[in-house]
Amino acid sequence: MTKVDCDPTGKVGFAGATVTARSASLQTPAAVLAAADGDGPEAAGDGAVGDDDAATVADPPPPNIDPIAQRSNATTATSTAATTARRRQYTDAGSGPTGCRSPLMRHTIAPWGSAPFRPCHHHTVTETLTGPTRAWFERNARELPWRTDPDPWGVLVSEVMLAQTPVARVEPVWREWMTRWPAPADLAAATPADALRAWGRLGYPRRALRLHASATAIVTTHGGRVPSTYEDLRALPGVGDYTAGAVISFAYGGRAVVLDVNVRRLLTRVLDGIAAPPGHVTAAERKRAEALLPASGAAEWAIASMELGAVICTARNPRCQDCPLAQQCLWLARGRPGLGQRTTKRQTYQGTDRQARGRIMAALRESETPVSRENLDALWHAPDQLSRALDGLVLDGLVDPVGPNTYALPTGTVQPARG
């Protein structure tokens, strides 16, 4: 492994020699963005970087030369002065993490492999990430109703709704829910059918049943107050690692790992130089996220990193020019490889069982009385598929058979499966 020293000019020292960031496949952010915008000589159209930039790294030093020994022998007389000058630069630029202006920070580069992120010699990884991100959030945070007065119940409801649905669709439904059921006891006193009707067309309606079951558990087990510990939150129906961490952090200001897809994408790009994280949270991701938690201000870092991933470091159209971490993002330095490439197969909806289930649920939500099987059959062109969809809804607790060939939304206590 060979050390590459950071330099604010965008060049890197390589065992006594100097190679540009471009030839090392680690470009300065300005060069990458100029190429993406089509303003510079590197432009390749549609935000792409030239093929020669896609996956190249600097040639390693000759194998018969020990880079460490060479550096030690060649620079003994000047190393102290150079180090002092670099530190003075960081100090002059600012004493905190935002003062470090090196475009590449300090990376350890495997000659023919990917380069994991390392901090510069002056700051820790946590400092270089959390400081700029939190400062950016203070200036750019969206005004969302569940943030204005972060009540634990409101935060829990918002996180369940936001799990698979965009903010724009969630906000009006969240407001209606909190007006109608401002506390867990209010929702617990309602029926599952009430919750499903209020859920409307947010999709994945089992989440409504889980919220109703969680409200009931909060009333019966926690005296109507949303619990504040990870173990108690995880025991609620349908509450997983992410939701538990989000409630602890956003509602109670506690120190917890909050890893949603936005945070995972941000960290994967900045630290690993890869466009997208794996399909599911890995043990390594969680361990790294825990290590990155600052000693103080962990809750602020959690919400700020999530906002940065959701608004700036988006999956398809990242606004790298506006990102506070652009100067230390390994993915940007590499030329944003893999941007626009899908790592998962796009799910279709038209003609699927999901669409059939949606038709059934819409009919039952709109009816105050049970609906006959004959009327349900008229909703769908394929009888076998409709039967399969209806059976699945009954199994999931979303529909109750209430008579001979008649169906309705559930009115009794429902305990949906965890997930």
C-alpha positions in Angstrom: 0.0 0.0 0.0 1.3 3.4 -0.9 0.6 6.7 0.8 -0.6 9.6 -1.3 -0.1 13.0 0.3 -2.8 15.5 -0.2 -2.0 18.8 -1.8 -4.4 21.8 -2.3 -3.3 22.2 -5.9 -4.9 18.8 -6.9 -1.6 17.0 -7.3 -0.4 14.1 -5.2 3.1 13.1 -4.2 3.8 9.5 -5.1 7.1 8.1 -3.6 9.0 11.3 -4.4 7.4 11.7 -7.8 4.4 13.9 -8.6 1.5 12.8 -10.7 -1.7 14.8 -11.3 -4.9 13.7 -9.7 -6.3 13.0 -13.2 -3.6 10.4 -14.0 -4.2 8.8 -10.7 -7.9 8.6 -11.5 -8.5 10.9 -8.6 -9.6 14.2 -10.1 -10.1 17.5 -8.3 -13.8 18.1 -7.7 -13.7 21.2 -10.0 -12.3 19.1 -12.9 -15.0 16.5 -12.4 -17.8 19.0 -12.3 -16.5 20.9 -15.3 -16.5 17.7 -17.3 -20.0 16.8 -16.1 -21.3 20.2 -17.0 -19.6 20.1 -20.4 -17.6 23.3 -19.7 -14.1 21.8 -19.8 -11.8 19.8 -22.0 -12.9 16.6 -20.2 -16.5 16.8 -21.2 -17.9 13.6 -22.6 -21.6 14.6 -22.8 -24.6 13.9 -20.6 -22.6 14.2 -17.4 -20.2 11.4 -18.4 -16.5 11.3 -17.9 -14.2 10.0 -20.7 -13.7 6.3 -20.8 -10.0 6.7 -19.9 -11.2 8.1 -16.6 -13.7 5.4 -15.7 -11.6 2.9 -13.7 -7.9 3.9 -14.0 -5.4 4.4 -11.2 -1.8 5.6 -11.2 0.8 3.2 -12.2 2.5 1.9 -9.1 6.2 2.8 -8.4 8.7 0.3 -9.8 8.5 -2.9 -7.8 12.2 -2.8 -6.8 11.8 0.5 -5.0 10.6 0.7 -1.5 8.4 3.9 -1.5 8.6 4.4 2.2 12.4 4.1 2.3 12.7 6.3 -0.8 10.5 9.0 0.7 12.4 8.8 3.9 15.8 9.1 2.3 14.9 11.8 -0.3 12.9 14.1 1.9 14.5 14.0 5.4 15.7 17.5 5.1 12.4 19.0 4.0 9.7 16.8 5.5 9.4 18.8 8.7 9.1 22.1 6.9 6.6 20.6 4.4 4.5 19.2 7.3 4.6 22.5 9.1 3.6 24.3 6.0 0.6 22.0 5.4 -0.5 22.3 9.0 -0.2 26.1 8.8 -2.4 26.1 5.7 -5.1 24.1 7.5 -4.9 26.4 10.5 -5.0 29.5 8.4 -8.0 28.1 6.4 -9.9 27.4 9.7 -9.3 25.5 12.8 -12.3 23.2 12.4 -13.1 20.4 9.9 -14.4 22.9 7.4 -11.0 24.6 7.3 -9.3 21.6 5.6 -9.3 22.5 1.9 -7.3 19.6 0.4 -9.4 18.2 -2.5 -8.2 14.6 -1.9 -7.7 14.7 1.9 -5.4 11.7 2.5 -6.1 8.4 0.9 -4.4 5.0 0.9 -4.3 3.7 -2.6 -4.0 0.1 -3.7 -2.3 0.3 -7.1 -4.8 -1.8 -9.0 -7.8 -1.6 -6.7 -10.2 0.7 -5.0 -9.1 3.3 -2.5 -10.8 3.3 0.9 -11.1 6.8 2.5 -8.6 8.0 5.1 -8.7 11.3 6.8 -6.0 13.9 6.3 -3.3 14.0 8.9 -4.9 16.9 10.7 -8.5 15.7 11.2 -10.3 12.5 12.0 -12.8 11.0 9.5 -15.7 11.9 11.8 -14.6 15.5 12.0 -14.1 15.9 8.3 -17.6 14.5 7.6 -19.8 15.7 10.5 -18.6 19.3 10.8 -19.3 20.4 7.2 -22.5 18.3 7.0 -24.0 19.8 10.1 -23.1 23.3 9.1 -24.7 22.7 5.7 -27.9 21.4 7.4 -28.2 24.5 9.6 -28.4 26.6 6.4 -30.4 24.4 4.2 -32.7 22.1 6.2 -36.2 21.7 4.8 -39.1 22.8 6.9 -41.0 19.6 7.6 -43.9 19.4 10.1 -42.4 16.5 12.1 -39.2 18.5 12.6 -40.9 21.7 13.8 -41.8 20.2 17.2 -40.3 16.7 17.2 -42.9 14.9 19.3 -41.9 11.2 19.6 -45.3 10.0 18.3 -45.2 12.3 15.4 -41.7 11.2 14.6 -42.7 7.5 14.7 -45.6 8.1 12.4 -43.5 10.1 10.0 -40.8 7.5 9.8 -43.2 4.6 9.2 -44.9 6.6 6.4 -41.6 7.8 4.9 -40.1 4.3 4.8 -41.2 3.7 1.2 -43.0 6.9 0.2 -41.6 10.3 -0.9 -42.0 13.3 1.4 -44.4 15.2 -0.9 -46.9 12.4 -0.7 -46.4 11.8 3.0 -46.8 15.3 4.4 -50.5 15.9 3.8 -51.4 12.4 5.1 -49.2 12.9 8.1 -50.9 16.1 8.9 -54.3 14.5 8.7 -53.2 11.6 10.9 -51.8 13.9 13.6 -54.9 16.0 13.6 -57.1 13.0 14.0 -54.8 10.9 16.2 -52.4 13.2 18.0 -51.4 10.6 20.5 -50.9 6.8 20.5 -54.0 6.4 22.6 -56.2 8.1 20.0 -55.1 5.7 17.3 -55.4 2.7 19.6 -59.0 3.6 20.3 -59.8 3.5 16.5 -60.3 0.4 14.4 -57.7 -1.0 12.0 -60.3 -0.2 9.2 -60.1 3.5 10.3 -56.3 3.4 10.0 -56.4 1.8 6.6 -58.9 4.3 5.3 -56.8 7.2 6.5 -53.8 5.7 5.0 -55.3 6.2 1.6 -53.1 5.6 -1.4 -49.7 5.9 0.3 -49.1 2.3 -0.7 -47.9 -0.8 1.3 -50.9 -0.5 3.6 -49.6 -3.1 6.1 -47.7 -0.1 7.5 -51.0 1.3 8.6 -51.8 -1.9 10.5 -48.3 -1.8 12.1 -48.8 1.7 13.3 -52.2 0.8 14.8 -50.7 -2.3 16.5 -47.7 -0.1 17.7 -50.1 2.4 19.2 -52.0 -0.3 21.0 -48.7 -1.7 22.4 -47.5 1.7 23.5 -50.8 2.2 25.4 -50.8 -1.2 27.0 -47.1 -1.6 27.8 -45.7 2.0 28.0 -48.5 4.0 29.5 -49.2 5.8 26.2 -45.7 7.2 25.8 -43.5 6.2 22.9 -40.5 4.4 24.4 -37.0 5.9 24.2 -34.8 2.9 24.4 -33.7 0.8 21.4 -34.9 -2.5 22.9 -38.4 -1.2 23.7 -38.8 0.4 20.3 -37.6 -2.7 18.5 -40.3 -4.7 20.4 -43.1 -2.6 18.8 -44.8 -4.3 15.9 -43.1 -3.5 12.6 -40.3 -1.3 14.1 -36.9 -2.3 12.8 -33.3 -1.0 13.4 -33.7 2.1 11.2 -37.0 3.3 12.7 -35.8 2.6 16.3 -32.6 4.6 15.7 -34.6 7.4 14.0 -37.0 7.9 16.9 -34.1 7.8 19.5 -32.2 10.4 17.5 -34.8 12.7 16.0 -37.4 12.6 18.8 -35.2 12.2 21.9 -31.8 13.6 20.7 -30.1 10.4 21.6 -27.0 8.8 20.2 -28.0 6.1 17.7 -27.1 4.7 14.3 -29.6 5.9 11.6 -28.9 4.2 8.3 -31.5 4.8 5.7 -30.8 4.5 2.0 -29.9 8.2 1.7 -27.2 8.0 4.5 -25.9 4.7 3.0 -25.5 6.2 -0.4 -23.8 9.3 0.9 -21.2 7.3 2.9 -20.7 4.8 0.2 -19.8 7.5 -2.3 -17.7 9.7 0.0 -15.8 6.9 1.7 -15.8 4.0 -0.8 -15.9 5.8 -4.1 -18.9 3.7 -5.3 -22.1 5.0 -6.7 -24.6 2.9 -4.7 -24.6 0.8 -1.6 -25.5 -2.9 -1.5 -29.2 -3.9 -1.6 -29.3 -4.5 2.2 -27.5 -3.0 5.1 -24.3 -5.0 5.8 -22.6 -5.6 9.1 -19.6 -3.6 7.8 -21.8 -0.6 7.0 -23.4 -0.6 10.5 -20.0 -1.0 12.2 -18.6 1.9 10.2 -21.7 4.1 10.9 -21.2 3.4 14.7 -17.6 4.4 14.4 -18.5 7.7 12.7 -20.9 8.8 15.4 -19.4 11.9 17.0 -19.0 12.1 20.7 -21.4 15.0 20.8 -24.0 16.1 18.3 -24.8 12.6 17.1 -28.4 13.4 16.6 -27.6 16.5 14.5 -25.2 14.4 12.4 -27.9 11.8 11.8 -30.5 14.2 10.5 -28.0 16.3 8.6 -26.5 13.3 6.8 -29.9 12.0 5.9 -31.0 15.3 4.5 -27.8 15.7 2.5 -28.3 12.3 0.9 -32.0 13.0 0.2 -31.5 16.5 -1.3 -28.0 16.7 -2.7 -26.4 13.2 -3.0 -29.4 11.8 -4.8 -29.3 8.5 -6.7 -29.9 9.8 -10.2 -29.0 13.5 -10.3 -26.6 14.3 -7.5 -25.8 18.0 -7.1 -22.1 17.6 -6.4 -21.4 21.3 -6.9 -23.6 22.1 -3.9 -22.2 19.3 -1.6 -20.3 20.3 1.5 -18.3 17.1 1.2 -17.3 17.5 -2.4 -13.7 18.2 -1.5 -13.3 14.9 0.2 -15.6 12.7 -1.8 -13.7 9.7 -3.3 -16.5 9.0 -5.8 -16.4 12.5 -7.1 -12.6 12.4 -7.3 -12.8 9.3 -9.4 -15.2 10.9 -11.9 -18.5 9.6 -10.4 -18.2 6.1 -11.9 -21.5 4.1 -12.2 -23.8 7.2 -12.1 -27.1 6.2 -13.8 -26.4 2.5 -13.7 -29.2 0.6 -12.0 -28.0 -2.1 -9.6 -31.5 -3.5 -9.0 -34.2 -4.5 -11.4 -37.0 -2.0 -11.8 -40.3 -3.3 -10.4 -43.2 -3.2 -12.7 -46.7 -2.4 -11.5 -49.1 -2.6 -14.4 -50.9 -6.0 -14.5 -49.2 -7.3 -11.4 -50.7 -8.8 -8.2 -49.8 -5.6 -6.5 -52.1 -3.6 -8.8 -54.9 -6.1 -8.3 -54.5 -5.8 -4.5 -54.6 -2.0 -4.8 -57.9 -2.2 -6.7 -59.4 -4.4 -4.0 -58.2 -2.2 -1.2 -59.5 1.0 -2.9 -62.9 -0.5 -3.3 -63.1 -1.6 0.3 -61.8 1.8 1.6 -64.5 3.6 -0.3 -67.3 1.4 0.9 -68.9 1.7 4.4 -70.5 -1.7 4.0 -69.0 -5.1 3.0 -68.4 -5.7 -0.7 -69.5 -8.8 -2.5 -67.1 -11.1 -4.3 -69.1 -10.4 -7.5 -68.4 -6.7 -7.3 -64.7 -7.4 -6.5 -64.5 -9.7 -9.6 -65.7 -6.9 -11.8 -62.6 -4.9 -10.8 -60.1 -7.1 -12.5 -59.8 -8.9 -15.9 -58.1 -12.1 -14.6 -60.3 -14.1 -12.1 -57.4 -16.3 -11.0 -55.1 -13.4 -10.3 -57.8 -11.5 -8.4 -58.5 -14.6 -6.3 -54.8 -14.9 -5.5 -54.6 -11.2 -4.6 -57.7 -11.4 -2.4 -56.3 -14.5 -0.6 -53.1 -12.6 0.1 -54.9 -9.6 1.5 -56.8 -11.9 3.9 -53.7 -13.6 5.0 -52.0 -10.3 5.6 -54.8 -9.2 7.8 -55.8 -6.3 5.5 -59.2 -7.8 4.5 -61.7 -9.7 6.6 -64.3 -12.2 5.1 -67.4 -11.1 6.9 -70.0 -13.4 5.3 -70.7 -15.6 2.3 -68.6 -14.2 -0.4 -68.5 -10.7 1.2 -65.4 -8.8 2.4 -64.5 -5.7 4.4 -61.6 -3.9 6.0 -60.7 -5.4 9.4 -62.5 -3.9 12.4 -61.0 -5.9 15.2 -57.5 -6.2 16.7 -54.9 -7.1 14.1 -51.3 -8.2 14.8 -49.5 -7.9 11.5 -46.3 -9.8 10.9 -43.1 -7.9 11.8 -41.1 -6.6 8.8 
